[in-house]
Amino acid sequence: MRTTRTLMQAVMALGVSLAGHAFADLPVETIGQTTLPFPPEPHRTYVVDVEFENLVAGRVVVVDPDQKRYLGMISTGFAAPSVLSRDQRILYSADLFYSRGTRGTRTDVLTAWDTSTLAPIWEVVIPNKRSLALTQRYSLGTSGDDRFVYIYNFTPSTSVTVVDSKSKTVAGELSIPGCVLSYPVGKRGFASLCGDGSLQLITLDETGKEASRSRTAFFDPNAERLVERATHVGDTYYFVTTTGTVRPVDFSGKEPKVLPSWSLTTAEEQKAGWAPGGWQLLAVAPKLNRLYALMHDAHEPMKWEDPSPIIWAFDLATGKKVGELEAPTPIWSMNATGDDQPLLLGSNIEGGLEIFDLKSGKHTGTMEKLVKSATLVLNH
């Protein structure tokens, strides 16, 4: 027993001695923060991850797809929609928090994040009405001059909270009964898609209050199912039905102008089962004047939101198919960059990012396992 006690004391003494020596030799650790360049690289990409396995908090992962580099992360609230400001300086998120994590007092805020430091620079407490839904385009948007931020509410009545980014206050709330989302148009306005098949257009004055409102017939909801997750070039928005009819609308005038529709598929392709699918299923490369659509080769009516590895390219001037891309792993959401050398970036079902060079039409690689459950891909 005495031998064992003596051995233990010796080992403890040696451990204390070594620990003290190690602590003395270790340099003091400093923690720094890398600042990303401004203006951002043309292809910098922000992947919105709602984290299905958690949902209490989400994140936005920032990457450089050219160098296939992870640049940083922004932590957001429960299923928070996000959008980039037009001046490229801010990423907005409409966050929701509970005082006890999963329960307690609810607080909603609009947070402005610096795109160089990825740190919050200001926030505004907003009404506890923000839509609690899977994040999608146009549940959060900015006015053409970045003055106002539009936050879509669902309680289940629908409305839009308007935040003044200059005064950093809530400017007001605009009711949009029977309509959903806010598609920013012009300098100070937004449109909403309504259940009766119409488009509602609201313009704002200099204080963020309603200046005018109008309704325009758009489609027949009894005859077709229109996907609300459109894409756009300037003030022209491109919607698509679940069977592949593209329905464009031009908001550049005083009233919306519904443009001629066209189909993603030929009669033979429709018969063979081709139709669009996915979550963020449309993208546009404006400098190429092309639209890209995720396509299913065996379309099923109740599974049109399923991912797909197949992407078709269309000339926006003619509506004709001009190419086809294929990813090694099925894609659920995608977006294209707006520069002269555009990339198509698709979040795949394994949490990776598929990268395509759109000028060459080639798949140039995959960034593996960046996120858990991406719903949106954002670019400047």
ZIVENQUI-V521889 format. One record per residue. N is the residue number from 1. SS is DSSP state (a for helix, b for strand, c for the rest). PSI is psi in degrees with one decimal (NA if undefined). Layout:
n/ss/psi
N/SS/PSI
N/SS/PSI
This chain:
n/ss/psi
1/c/-42.1
2/a/-38.4
3/a/-42.7
4/a/-42.8
5/a/-41.8
6/a/-41.5
7/a/-41.3
8/a/-40.8
9/a/-37.6
10/a/-43.7
11/a/-42.9
12/a/-41.9
13/a/-41.8
14/a/-40.0
15/a/-43.3
16/a/-41.0
17/a/-45.8
18/a/-40.4
19/a/-44.2
20/a/-40.6
21/a/-41.8
22/a/-43.9
23/a/-35.4
24/a/-33.6
25/a/-22.2
26/c/132.7
27/c/157.0
28/c/128.3
29/c/133.2
30/c/141.1
31/c/122.6
32/c/177.1
33/c/127.7
34/c/133.9
35/c/125.1
36/c/150.9
37/c/151.8
38/c/134.6
39/c/156.9
40/c/155.8
41/c/144.3
42/c/-25.9
43/c/7.7
44/b/136.2
45/b/140.3
46/b/116.6
47/b/118.2
48/b/121.7
49/b/114.6
50/c/-9.1
51/c/76.4
52/c/-34.7
53/c/-9.4
54/c/-66.2
55/c/-13.6
56/c/-37.5
57/c/149.8
58/b/-168.7
59/b/161.9
60/b/118.3
61/b/130.7
62/b/128.6
63/b/160.1
64/b/102.7
65/c/-21.3
66/c/-47.1
67/c/-4.1
68/c/49.7
69/b/139.0
70/b/123.6
71/b/-27.7
72/b/-175.3
73/b/144.5
74/b/128.9
75/b/127.6
76/b/175.1
77/c/-171.4
78/c/118.5
79/c/50.9
80/c/121.4
81/c/151.7
82/b/154.6
83/b/150.2
84/b/140.8
85/c/157.0
86/c/-23.2
87/c/3.3
88/c/4.0
89/c/-22.1
90/b/142.0
91/b/124.7
92/b/143.6
93/b/138.3
94/b/96.6
95/b/151.5
96/b/129.8
97/b/149.7
98/b/143.0
99/c/-24.2
100/c/27.1
101/c/-72.4
102/c/-1.6
103/c/-179.7
104/c/-159.9
105/c/130.5
106/b/135.9
107/b/125.9
108/b/136.6
109/b/149.0
110/b/120.8
111/b/134.1
112/b/120.5
113/b/134.5
114/b/126.2
115/c/-8.9
116/c/-43.1
117/c/-16.8
118/c/29.1
119/c/150.8
120/b/137.4
121/b/-23.3
122/b/163.7
123/b/156.8
124/b/128.6
125/b/129.4
126/b/163.5
127/c/146.3
128/c/63.7
129/c/-6.4
130/b/136.4
131/c/126.4
132/c/84.2
133/c/168.1
134/c/130.1
135/c/137.5
136/c/168.1
137/c/146.3
138/c/9.9
139/c/-9.4
140/b/133.9
141/b/168.9
142/b/150.7
143/c/163.8
144/c/-25.9
145/c/10.1
146/c/6.6
147/c/-40.8
148/b/147.7
149/b/133.1
150/b/125.5
151/b/119.9
152/b/130.7
153/b/148.0
154/b/118.3
155/c/-7.7
156/c/1.5
157/c/153.2
158/b/143.8
159/b/175.0
160/b/122.7
161/b/132.2
162/b/121.7
163/b/131.9
164/b/111.5
165/c/-15.7
166/c/-49.8
167/c/-11.5
168/c/50.0
169/b/162.5
170/b/119.6
171/b/-25.1
172/b/-176.3
173/b/131.8
174/b/122.0
175/b/136.5
176/c/63.4
177/c/131.3
178/c/4.9
179/b/163.5
180/b/152.8
181/b/174.6
182/b/111.5
183/b/105.7
184/b/134.8
185/b/145.5
186/c/-162.4
187/c/-41.0
188/c/68.6
189/b/167.5
190/b/154.5
191/b/158.1
192/b/149.5
193/b/127.7
194/b/153.3
195/c/-22.1
196/c/6.1
197/c/6.6
198/b/167.7
199/b/130.7
200/b/127.7
201/b/126.4
202/b/129.7
203/b/151.2
204/b/156.1
205/c/-170.4
206/c/-14.9
207/c/0.6
208/c/8.0
209/c/161.0
210/b/129.6
211/b/-35.8
212/b/161.4
213/b/139.4
214/b/161.7
215/b/141.4
216/b/130.1
217/b/137.2
218/c/-54.4
219/c/170.5
220/c/105.7
221/c/-16.1
222/c/-12.3
223/c/-23.4
224/c/158.8
225/c/112.0
226/b/133.0
227/b/126.0
228/b/-15.3
229/b/77.9
230/b/176.5
231/b/168.0
232/b/158.1
233/b/111.6
234/c/-127.1
235/c/13.2
236/b/120.3
237/b/143.7
238/b/112.5
239/b/161.9
240/b/147.5
241/b/166.6
242/c/-13.1
243/c/-1.4
244/c/12.1
245/b/122.8
246/b/128.5
247/b/98.4
248/b/153.0
249/b/134.5
250/b/119.2
251/c/14.3
252/c/-18.6
253/c/-172.0
254/c/-32.7
255/c/148.4
256/c/141.4
257/b/112.5
258/b/121.9
259/c/163.6
260/c/138.5
261/c/161.5
262/b/167.1
263/b/143.2
264/c/-18.9
265/c/153.0
266/c/170.6
267/a/-37.5
268/a/-40.4
269/a/-39.3
270/a/-43.7
271/a/-32.7
272/a/-7.9
273/c/9.7
274/c/135.5
275/b/159.0
276/b/156.7
277/c/166.6
278/c/-178.2
279/c/-73.4
280/b/80.9
281/c/-7.8
282/b/147.4
283/b/155.5
284/b/135.0
285/b/97.6
286/c/-35.8
287/c/-22.2
288/c/-10.0
289/c/46.5
290/b/146.0
291/b/141.1
292/b/137.0
293/b/131.7
294/b/132.8
295/b/142.4
296/b/139.2
297/c/-3.8
298/c/68.9
299/c/134.1
300/c/132.2
301/a/-40.2
302/a/7.9
303/a/25.6
304/c/-15.6
305/c/-0.2
306/c/151.3
307/c/168.2
308/b/148.6
309/b/-4.3
310/b/130.5
311/b/129.2
312/b/144.7
313/b/139.0
314/b/141.5
315/b/120.6
316/c/-22.4
317/c/-33.1
318/c/-18.4
319/c/8.4
320/c/145.4
321/b/130.9
322/b/-1.9
323/b/173.6
324/b/138.0
325/b/154.4
326/b/129.0
327/b/151.7
328/b/-22.3
329/b/139.2
330/b/141.6
331/b/142.6
332/b/-38.4
333/b/148.6
334/b/164.8
335/b/160.3
336/b/149.4
337/c/159.5
338/c/13.5
339/c/-175.3
340/c/-17.7
341/c/67.3
342/c/148.9
343/b/149.5
344/b/130.9
345/b/120.8
346/b/129.8
347/b/124.2
348/b/172.7
349/c/-8.3
350/c/9.5
351/c/11.5
352/c/175.8
353/b/117.4
354/b/136.6
355/b/126.8
356/b/136.6
357/b/114.7
358/c/-22.9
359/c/-39.3
360/c/-18.8
361/c/24.6
362/b/146.0
363/b/121.0
364/b/1.8
365/b/176.6
366/b/133.9
367/b/113.2
368/c/141.0
369/c/55.6
370/c/-35.1
371/c/178.4
372/c/-48.4
373/c/83.4
374/b/137.7
375/b/-26.6
376/b/145.5
377/b/121.7
378/b/143.3
379/b/157.4
380/c/NA
